[in-house]
Amino acid sequence: TEPDAAYAPVTEDLRRASAEGRIGVLMEGGRPYLTTVLPLTAQDGTLLADFYLGIDAEVVDQSVAGVRLRALRATVGGAILGAALVAILSTLIIRPLRTLLDSAIAIQANDLETPVPQTGPQEVRELAEAMDEMRLAIRQGREVMLSVNRDLASRFDASTASLSEATQE
């Protein structure tokens, strides 16, 4: 059937929008409806009727608002969770690095007796092991140097004593 004359322009606009893949808006009872029109045709192609499909725009708006709110909550929750994970992971990594820094400062201050703690992730433990080996090498080198210095001091004292005796003679 032909559409009512009052609805003919609206129907044509909605048909064009539907053909272009757009949704039209139809005001009914002072309320907007998101609407599409599907022409129902006979096998010979003659228009039998228009099938109007509409949904209250407020229902869509409420659904969209709900989706936005859930997306915002998920985003905020994800950000909080991400920040917590970063804090935890950085603590797990920074604490062993801080221990290494403290050990390096102790070695620099000539504390060669305290071993370097080997904690944390594998790479940090390997670095701690290398620092501890360095500490032991420095300690061994210092002991050799002190031994050589004692030997030299002993020789110097003996030489000084010999020189004093020779001078007195």
C-alpha positions in Angstrom: 0.0 0.0 0.0 1.1 3.5 -0.5 2.2 5.3 2.6 -0.1 7.9 4.2 0.5 11.3 2.6 1.7 12.7 5.9 4.4 10.0 6.2 5.5 9.9 2.6 8.4 12.5 2.9 9.5 10.8 6.1 9.3 7.4 4.6 11.4 8.5 1.5 14.1 10.0 3.8 14.2 6.8 5.9 14.4 4.7 2.7 17.3 6.7 1.4 19.1 6.5 4.8 18.5 2.8 4.9 19.8 2.3 1.3 22.9 4.2 2.3 23.4 2.1 5.4 22.4 4.9 7.8 19.9 5.0 10.6 17.2 7.6 10.5 15.5 9.3 13.3 11.7 9.3 13.5 9.8 11.4 16.1 6.8 9.7 17.4 4.8 11.1 20.4 7.6 13.6 21.0 10.2 10.9 21.5 13.0 10.1 19.0 13.3 6.6 17.6 16.3 5.3 15.7 14.5 3.9 12.7 15.1 2.1 9.4 12.6 1.2 6.8 12.6 -2.0 4.9 10.4 -2.1 1.8 8.4 -5.3 1.4 7.9 -6.1 -2.2 6.1 -8.7 -4.2 7.9 -11.1 -6.5 7.3 -8.8 -9.4 8.9 -5.9 -7.6 5.9 -3.9 -6.6 5.9 -2.3 -3.2 3.5 -4.0 -0.9 4.3 -2.1 2.4 7.1 -0.5 4.4 8.4 -2.3 7.4 9.5 0.2 10.0 12.0 -1.0 12.6 12.7 1.5 15.4 14.1 1.6 18.9 13.7 4.3 21.4 16.8 6.6 21.2 16.8 6.9 25.0 17.2 3.2 25.4 20.2 3.3 23.1 21.6 6.3 24.9 21.2 4.5 28.2 22.9 1.5 26.8 25.7 3.6 25.4 26.1 5.4 28.7 26.3 2.0 30.5 28.9 0.7 28.1 30.9 4.0 28.5 30.7 3.7 32.3 31.9 0.0 32.2 34.7 1.0 29.9 35.7 3.8 32.2 35.7 1.5 35.2 37.7 -1.1 33.3 40.2 1.6 32.2 40.6 3.0 35.7 40.8 -0.6 37.2 43.4 -1.5 34.6 45.4 1.6 35.3 45.3 0.9 39.0 46.2 -2.7 38.5 49.0 -1.7 36.1 50.4 0.8 38.6 50.3 -1.8 41.4 52.1 -4.3 39.2 54.7 -1.7 38.3 55.2 -0.9 42.0 55.5 -4.5 42.9 57.9 -5.4 40.0 60.0 -2.3 40.6 60.3 -3.2 44.3 61.3 -6.7 43.4 64.0 -5.4 41.0 65.0 -2.2 42.8 65.5 -3.8 46.2 68.3 -6.2 45.0 69.8 -3.4 43.0 69.9 -1.2 46.1 71.6 -4.1 47.9 74.2 -4.2 45.1 74.7 -0.4 45.4 75.2 -0.7 49.2 77.8 -3.4 48.6 79.6 -1.3 46.0 79.7 1.6 48.4 81.0 -0.7 51.2 83.8 -2.0 48.8 84.7 1.5 47.9 85.0 2.3 51.6 87.5 -0.6 51.9 85.0 -3.1 53.5 86.4 -6.2 51.8 85.2 -8.6 54.5 81.5 -8.4 54.0 80.3 -10.7 51.1 78.0 -9.2 48.5 74.4 -10.6 49.0 73.3 -12.6 45.9 69.5 -12.0 45.7 67.0 -11.0 43.2 66.5 -12.0 39.5 69.1 -14.2 37.8 70.9 -11.3 36.1 71.2 -9.4 39.4 72.5 -12.5 41.2 75.1 -12.9 38.4 76.1 -9.3 38.8 76.3 -9.8 42.6 78.5 -12.9 42.1 80.8 -10.9 39.8 81.0 -8.1 42.4 81.8 -10.6 45.2 84.6 -12.1 43.1 85.9 -8.6 42.5 85.8 -7.9 46.2 87.8 -11.1 46.9 90.3 -10.2 44.2 90.8 -6.7 45.6 91.1 -8.2 49.1 93.7 -10.7 47.9 95.6 -8.0 46.0 95.6 -5.8 49.1 96.9 -8.7 51.2 99.7 -9.3 48.7 100.4 -5.6 48.6 100.5 -5.4 52.5 102.8 -8.4 52.6 105.2 -6.8 50.0 105.0 -3.5 52.0 105.9 -5.3 55.3 108.8 -7.0 53.5 110.0 -3.7 52.1 109.6 -2.0 55.5 111.6 -4.8 57.0 114.3 -4.5 54.4 114.2 -0.7 54.8 114.6 -1.1 58.6 117.5 -3.5 58.1 119.1 -1.2 55.6 118.7 1.8 57.9 120.2 -0.2 60.8 123.1 -1.3 58.6 123.6 2.3 57.4 123.5 3.6 61.0 126.2 1.0 62.0 128.3 1.9 59.0 127.9 5.6 59.8 128.9 5.0 63.5 132.0 3.0 62.5 
